[in-house]
Amino acid sequence: MELIDKLNWRYAAKAMNGKKVPEEKIERILEAARLAPTSSGLQPFEIIVIKNQEIKEQIKPVAWNQSVITDCSHLLVFAAWDTYTVDRINYMFDLTNDIRGFKNEGWENYRQMLLNAYPQKDAEENFNHAAKQAYIAFSQAIVAAAFEGVDATPIEGFDPAAVDKILGLREKGLRSAVLLPIGYRKADEDWLVDLVKVRKPMEDLVTVIE
Ligand SMILES: Cc1cc2nc3c(=O)[nH]c(=O)nc-3n(C[C@H](O)[C@H](O)[C@H](O)COP(=O)(O)O)c2cc1C
């Protein structure tokens, strides 16, 4: 199947059947998220993979009781940095230098520019910027899941403060941004499965400037 066919196959499943997704598929979905581009390459988020059924049961009531939270195989929580700090910025720049094996003046100047700009900003503004980056990885995970023939339901319908508490995220300097249950559709119980996908026409989406 071509990528576009797979994107037409995917939909935000409203019911899942509890069947387990093979770990190698989950690993590839996570790898796609890891490979996502982010602003300045900072990857300012972590992904919590919840296999534990009791934790899923705790999250369900604070996620509008959506059944996919407990009927999925793996529940991914995209948790963004609560702010940018000097250490967090340095970590990614040092990692780049370590992996590439050299230091570059332009890159070091860029590091200083970020160090002089980001940590001083309001934490909420920084979190919102970090959460946007998490959404890029989230989107790549959705596409990768479709590629693997696995369902993934994007979920913003939850109480982030409550999820943060259940997972102890604030203590780790993280805040939940968005959830992604991964599993298999329960077609016979899903009102959405056979409905035609609705997207606005290309001409209402795209403006070409020649
Ligand atoms: C960021 C985001 C948050 C969403 N939150 C929910 C949600 O909480 N519950 C749900 O059932 N669907 C949720 N959706 C699914 C959208 O309603 C769905 O993607 C959209 O209607 C397009 O339909 P399709 O994904 O089935 O093609 C969310 C989608 C996105 C991208």
The ligand as an SDF file (V2000), in Angstrom:
LIG
                    3D

 31 33  0  0  0  0  0  0  0  0999 V2000
   -4.6550   16.6120   18.6750 C   0  0  0  0  0  0  0  0  0  0  0  0
   -5.8740   15.7490   18.4970 C   0  0  0  0  0  0  0  0  0  0  0  0
   -6.6940   15.4860   19.5720 C   0  0  0  0  0  0  0  0  0  0  0  0
   -7.7870   14.6240   19.4290 C   0  0  0  0  0  0  0  0  0  0  0  0
   -8.5230   14.2660   20.5370 N   0  0  0  0  0  0  0  0  0  0  0  0
   -9.4720   13.3100   20.4060 C   0  0  0  0  0  0  0  0  0  0  0  0
  -10.1160   12.7730   21.5470 C   0  0  0  0  0  0  0  0  0  0  0  0
   -9.8730   13.1600   22.6900 O   0  0  0  0  0  0  0  0  0  0  0  0
  -11.0290   11.7910   21.3570 N   0  0  0  0  0  0  0  0  0  0  0  0
  -11.3230   11.3020   20.1120 C   0  0  0  0  0  0  0  0  0  0  0  0
  -12.1530   10.3960   20.0090 O   0  0  0  0  0  0  0  0  0  0  0  0
  -10.7320   11.8070   19.0110 N   0  0  0  0  0  0  0  0  0  0  0  0
   -9.8110   12.7700   19.1370 C   0  0  0  0  0  0  0  0  0  0  0  0
   -9.1580   13.2480   18.0150 N   0  0  0  0  0  0  0  0  0  0  0  0
   -9.5050   12.6790   16.6970 C   0  0  0  0  0  0  0  0  0  0  0  0
  -10.0790   13.6960   15.7260 C   0  0  0  0  0  0  0  0  0  0  0  0
  -11.3910   14.0030   16.0400 O   0  0  0  0  0  0  0  0  0  0  0  0
   -9.9360   13.0780   14.3390 C   0  0  0  0  0  0  0  0  0  0  0  0
   -8.5700   12.8680   14.0630 O   0  0  0  0  0  0  0  0  0  0  0  0
  -10.5310   13.9740   13.2500 C   0  0  0  0  0  0  0  0  0  0  0  0
  -11.9210   14.0980   13.4130 O   0  0  0  0  0  0  0  0  0  0  0  0
  -10.2420   13.4180   11.8680 C   0  0  0  0  0  0  0  0  0  0  0  0
  -10.7440   12.0990   11.7350 O   0  0  0  0  0  0  0  0  0  0  0  0
   -9.8390   10.8310   11.4690 P   0  0  0  0  0  0  0  0  0  0  0  0
   -8.6240   10.9520   12.3390 O   0  0  0  0  0  0  0  0  0  0  0  0
  -10.7060    9.6730   11.8910 O   0  0  0  0  0  0  0  0  0  0  0  0
   -9.4800   10.8200   10.0320 O   0  0  0  0  0  0  0  0  0  0  0  0
   -8.0850   14.1020   18.1480 C   0  0  0  0  0  0  0  0  0  0  0  0
   -7.2560   14.4120   17.0630 C   0  0  0  0  0  0  0  0  0  0  0  0
   -6.1550   15.1870   17.2350 C   0  0  0  0  0  0  0  0  0  0  0  0
   -5.2370   15.4280   16.0630 C   0  0  0  0  0  0  0  0  0  0  0  0
  1  2  1  0
  2  3  1  0
  2 30  2  0
  3  4  2  0
  4  5  1  0
  4 28  1  0
  5  6  2  0
  6  7  1  0
  6 13  1  0
  7  8  2  0
  7  9  1  0
  9 10  1  0
 10 11  2  0
 10 12  1  0
 12 13  2  0
 13 14  1  0
 14 15  1  0
 14 28  1  0
 15 16  1  0
 16 17  1  0
 16 18  1  0
 18 19  1  0
 18 20  1  0
 20 21  1  0
 20 22  1  0
 22 23  1  0
 23 24  1  0
 24 25  2  0
 24 26  1  0
 24 27  1  0
 28 29  2  0
 29 30  1  0
 30 31  1  0
M  END
$$$$
